[in-house]
Amino acid sequence: MSVYNRDIVIVGLQPWYTKIGSNCKNIALEFARHNRVLYVNSPLDRRTIIKEKDDPHVQYQLKALEGKEKTVVQVEDNLWNLYPATILESINWIPSTTVFSWLNRRNNRRFANSIAAAIREMNFKDVILFNDNDIFRGYYLKEFLKPASYVYYSRDYLLGVDYWRKHGKILEPRHIAKADVAVANSLYLAEMLQQYNPNSFYVGQGCDLRLFDPTVQRERPADLPEGNRPLIGYVGALNTLRLDITILQAIATAHPEWQLVLVGPEDDAFRESSLHQLPNVYFPGKKDMQLLPAYIQAFDVCLNPQVVNEVTAGNYPLKIDEYLAMGKPVVATATQTMELFRGHVYLATSAAGYIPLIEEALRDHTPVLAQQRIRFAGEHTWENSVAAIYKAILTSPHRHEF
């Protein structure tokens, strides 16, 4: 089941010009293969204008507000980017959710008016409105824009963060409930959506794995430790909100002959941890995305030592697909989302449980297993994920007839 030759408007938490990877941008690109797509940047608010006034994108948006730059810019075939011609009030500081909601409706009306003007300019009809997890700025857009179908997409458990929990604890369930269809990229989040909206579906996660081609022979990074001892590695942000330092300490101390390599920027807790005093732990630092495959290719076993909390429980860890795409054995913390990878990843339930699984991964790694991992990761495409979104839209009993 597919959605072809439709007009789709996307709102969300990340503007098109974001420098980090973005599910929403990848979904937009896949939508645009067969539909016209308007990707809406986050509207400016008073606080952002003050704090980020020198940012070139903020400057561009302010000029667009004054009519000195285009608000709608084409970025790809069938894909346009909207710089909303409005400024929202910064209201999250308000303690009362009732008062916040009243002011948020005013913000939403301004935002909707800007989107509606672009819809008229583009001559979009019977719009599918896709909201990437924006609880507040998108809360009233269904009422104001009256789309043919309104889709709420959950890819992170935002209520684990103080900013979103403050008013989102009340408002996100209501937002989910009024969507025509709700979709999520993890089983955990899909179950959360189903508590509030029976038309909720798991749609999987897409990955762009072109960079992680296992057939390319890369030069071994110069800052990796020398010798033939096993390299046990992790790539990504070293952040204690998401990673369990005790797991890494257990691994490094249980086998001093293993070399534990942690590639990525550190938060304060990591910088101050006892890991820096262990002679077999290495911190190459933050690396450009283009360099990460060379590190993964050098590792004997890859890790995802995730701490399990309300922020991480529903996360889909893209790095697992990147590891597997290169045929590497992976040991990771067992979560509901990681059950999707069972059979291809070693899943640990404790810090101590990591040790025998890494031993097994080192012992049993074969070319046959490597190829099975590569094939499995290759199934997680944006084409497949967006096809599941289309199916959810088309099977929703509340959608308007297309």
N, C-alpha and C positions, 0 to 999 in steps of 0.2 A: 504494500500500500504506500503510495507516494503523494506528495503535494507538489504539483507542477503549475507553473504559470500563475502563481499567486503573488500578492503583495504582502510583504512581511516587515513589520516594524519591531526592532529589538531595543529594549531598554535594559539597563543593568548597572552593576557596580563599577565596571571598568570602562574607561573611555577607549576609543579605538587606538589612540596614540600610546596606550600603556606599554611599558618596556618589558614587562614580565609576560610569561605565557598566560594565555587566557582561553578557557573553555568557550566562552561566549564568542570570541573572535573566530575561533575555529568552526563553531556552529554556524556563524554568519557566512563564512566562506563556503561551507557545504550547502547551506540554504540557497546561496546565490548561484549555484550551478544550474538550478532550474527555476528560480523565482527572482523577482525584484526585491531587494532588501535595503531597508533604511536602518542603519546602525546609529543609535542616538547616544552621543557622549553624555556623561554626567553633567547636569547643569551647574553653573557656578553658584556658590553661596557666599554670603558676606565674609565668613571666616576664611574661606579659601582665597578670596580676592586679597585680603589683608596679608595672609601668611605666605602666599605663593605668587605675589604680584609680579615677580620677575620671571616666572616660568613662561617660556615662549607660547605654550598652548593656552595659558590663561590670557596672555596678551592678545593672542589671535581671537579668542572668544570675546574679549572685551571690545575689540574692533568690530567683530561681527554684530555685536549688540548695537554698535553705533552706525551700522550699515556700511562700514568701510571694508569689510571682507564678506565673502560668501558664507552663508550659514549651512548650505548643503554643498558638499564636496564629493565628487565621484572618486572612489579609491580603487575599484576593480570593475570589470564587466558585471552589470546587474547589482552593483553594491555601492551605496552612497553613505556618507558620514554626515550626521547633523550636529552642528554646534548650536545648542538651544539658545534662542534669543530671549533669555530671561535670567533673572537673578533670584535665587531662593533665600529665604531667611534662615539663619542658623538657629534651630529651635530645640535641639536634643537636650540642652541643659535644663529645660522645663521639667519640674518634678512630677506634675500631674499628667497622666496619660490622656485624660479627658481634654485638658487644655491643649496639650501637644497635638491631639488628633484634629481639633478645630483649626489650629494654625497649619497643620500639615495638609489639610484639605485645601487651604488657600495656596500653599506651595504647589500642590498637585495641579490645581487649576492653571496656574501660571505655566507650569511645565507642559501640561496637556495642550494649552493654547499654542505654544511654540511648536509642538509636534504636529498639531492639526494643521498649522500653516504650511509645514513642510509636506504633509500628506496631500494637501490641495495643490501645492506647487508641483509635486511629482505625479499628480493625478492617480494616486493609489486608490483602489476600490476594494471593498470587502476585506479589510485588513486582518491578518493574523497578528496579534500583539503578543510578543514573547518577552517575558520578564525574567532576567537572570538574577534571581535572588534579592532584588531591591525591595525590601520590605516596606520602606516608608515613602520614597519618592514615587513608587509605582502603585501605592495603595488604592488610590481612587481613579487610576487611568482607565480601568474598564468602564466605569460610570461616565467619565468625561469623553472618552474617545469612541465608545460603543463599537468595539471591534467585532468581526464575525466570530472570532474565537480568541479567548484570553488564556495564555499558557503561563503557569508559574513554574520556574525551573530552580530546583534546589541542588546545590553542589557543595555546600559547606553548612555545618551546623553553626549558624551565626549567633545563636543565643548563648553560646559558650563564651562570648566576648561581651564585656560590660556595656560597651556602647550600644550594641544591638539588644541586649537583654533588657535594658532599662524600660523601653516601651514595647519592644518586640515580643516579650513574653505574652503580652495580651494581644498585640496586633497581628503577629505573624499567623497564628492559627486562624484568625478571622480572614486574613488575606488569602491563605491557602483555600479556605472553605468556599470562597466566592469565585475562584478560578474555574473556568470551564474544564480545564484539565491541568493536573499537576504532574511533573516528571522529575526524576532524580537520577543522579549518576552513581548512586550506591544503594545497596539493599537496605542498609540502616536508614538512610534518609527517605527511601521510598516507603518504608513502614511508618516513619514519622508522618509523612504526608497523608497516608491512608487513615490515620487517626482523625483527620479533619475533612478529608475529601475522598469519597469512594472512587472518584475518577482519577486515581493516582497510579503511576506506573514507573517501574525501573527501566531506564533506557540505556544503561551501560555508559562506558566512558570511551571516547575516542582518543587516539594518540597519533601524533605525527612522529613516526620513528625513522624518517629518512636519514637523519643525522647518525642514527645508531645502527649503521650497516655493519654486520659482523664480517663481511668479506673484505673490508678495507683494512689493510695492514698499516697501523699507525706507529709512529715513533714513540718509544717508551718515554714518558715525561721525566725530565732530568731531576725533578725534586722528589721522586719516589726513592725509598731506601734501596740500597744495593743488596746483592746476594740472592740466593735461591730459596730463602725462607718463605713460607706461604704469606701472600698478601691478602688480608681481610679488609674490605673497603666499604666506605659509604660516600656518596656524593649528595650534596644538598645543604640547605641551611642547618647550622648546628644551633638549634633553638630548644631550650629546655621545656618550653610549652608543648613541644611535639616529640622530643627525643629523650630517652631514658639514659642518663649518664651511668647509672649503676650497671646496666647491661654491658656497656662498653668497658667499664672497669673490670667486670667479671671476666670478660673475654680476654682482655690484655693480661690479667694476672694469672688466669688459669693456664695459659700457654705462652710463656715468655718468648718462645721461639717463633710465634706468629708475629707478623708485623701489621699493626692496626693503623690504617690510613683513613683519615677523616677529611674529606675535601669540601670546603665551603666556609662561608663567613660564620664567625662565632658570636653568640650573645655573651653577656658578662659572666653568667654562671659557667659557661664552657671555658671561657678564658681563665677563670679563677679555679677551675676544677683540678683535682689531683691527677687527671689524665696527662697533664703537661709535665708531671714529674716521672712518668713511666717511660723507660728507655725504648720500649717497642711501640710507642704511639706517635704518629706523625700527623702534623697539621700543615698541608701544603697551602692552605688559605683559599680564598674565593677565586674561582676560575671562570673564564668566559664559557658560555654554553658550548661553543664550538670545540673546546678542549676536553670536555667531560668524557666523550667516548674513548679517548686514549687512556684515561685513568681506569675506566671500567674494563677495557680490554686487558689491562695489566693485572687486574684483581683475579685472585683464585676463587674467592667467594665474596658476594655482595651482601650488604646488610640493610635492613630497615628497622632499627631498634626503637620502635615507636612507643611512647608512653601512651597508655590508654586513659583518656579523659573525655569529657563531653565535647571538647573541641575536635579531637582526633577520631573519635569512635566511628563516625560516618564518612571520614575522608577516603577518597579513592587515591592511593599513592601512585602517581604517574611514574615515579622512579622505578617501580617494580617492573612495569612494562619495558622501560629502557634497559634495565638489567637483562631481562629475559630476551629482549630483541637481539642482544649480543651473545646469547647462549649461555649466560653465566648462571651458576647455581646461586640461589638466593635463600637466606635465612631471615625471617621477619617475625614480628610480633603477631600473634593470632588475634584477629578481630573479626567481626561479622563480615566486613567487606573483604577481608583477606580469604574468607572461605571460597570466594570466586576463583582463587589461585591454587587451591588445594590440589595436589597432584603434580604441581609444577614448582611449588615453593615449599621449603621446610618451615613449618610454623611452630614457634616457641611460645609457651605460656608463662615463662619466668626467665629471670636472668640466668639462673643455673641451667635452664633448659636449652639455652643457646649453644652451650659448649659441645654436647654430644651431637647436635645437629650440624654444627660447623665441621666437626670431625667426620661425620657421615658425608657431608657435601664434598669435602676434600678427597675422601676415599673413593666415592662412587661416581665422580664426574666422568662422563663418557661422551664421545661425539654424537651418539644416538640421542642421549638426553639433551644435549645442547641443541640439536635440530628440533626436538619436540618443543623446547622452550621458545625457540625462534618462531615456529609455526603458531604456537598459542598466542604469543604477543601480537603477531601479525593479524589476528582476528579482531583486535580492538581498534577498529578504524572509526574515523568520524563519519564515514558513509554509513556504517552499520548503526552507530548511535543515533544519527539524524533520521535514519529510516524508522527506528523505534519511536522517535518523537513524532514523525508523520503518522505512524499507525495510531499512536495515542490520540492525536488531534482528530483523526478521521473516525475513530470509534467512540469519541465522547458524545454522550446523549444530549449534552447541552449546547453543542455547537450550532451555529446557524447553518442552514443548508447552503453549501457552496455552489 
